[in-house]
Amino acid sequence: MKLKSVFHPTLKIAAAVGAAAVVAGVTLTATGQASAAKAEHHPSGKKPTVVLVHGAFADSSSWNGVIQRLQRDGYPVMAPANPLRGLASDADYLHSVLKSVKGPVVLVGHSYGGSVISQAAVGAPDVKALVYIAAFAPDKGESALELSNKFPGSSLGATLKSVPFPLSGGGTGTDLYIKSDKFHDQFAGDVPTSTTDLMAAGQRPVAASALEEKATGAAWKAIPSWDLITTEDKNIPPASQRFMAERADAHTVEVKASHAVSVSRPGEVTRLIERAAHATAR
């Protein structure tokens, strides 16, 4: 499958990695009042396990700065590999991981990882909070591609290259990578090029079909959610992020950062995760 058969030049799809701290402004938006009423409280003093799900073109190391801070604050943390093969299969895999965790869970997704947690948390009673970090939060019947195209602002499409791969049942799929010379400016403009060069070399591809696949569930309708919106995002337009956050009645924070906020601003990401953990533990 040729790339142009799936994405037009102004494709708006997001994924992310990044590193290194930067100084920028943060705005807290007082939203999500109704979602507080959805919170399920657990009486135990034990802190919930935080499960971190990365997006496309990344791996679990993109959470390293966040993991260090959460562990320092006493939170058990897991950062499983996201297969990036298809929304249904990725969500099924994550659901199996969640079943292995004892006690309450705060489930966090970055970029395409937001689509995965939204579906995987359906029927997972121990998930007490969903946290979206510059992420997709699709409703049933929506895809990442559709949500990226809903508002202008993404320049990701022109930076992608496609590579065919064999499907296990026969036929050929299409993997998407970010062109190495475009990686820094597109995904992590607020981190040093010496770091983004390494990220570009080690990126994991996403199957193009995963970004087109429609969600079959939306756990944010039943589970309280928090959302960090990146205002300098070139991947998921800020307007798209705001639309999804408002629809989910999420508690929302806006950060002046690139899409790579999970590691370029790990302190802000950690604070929002811990805010969700505290709110659902009361």
Summary of the structure (lengths in Angstrom):
residues: 282
radius of gyration: 17.2
end to end distance: 50.2
largest distance: 53.0
contacts: 1088
relative contact order: 0.26
helix: 38%
strand: 18%
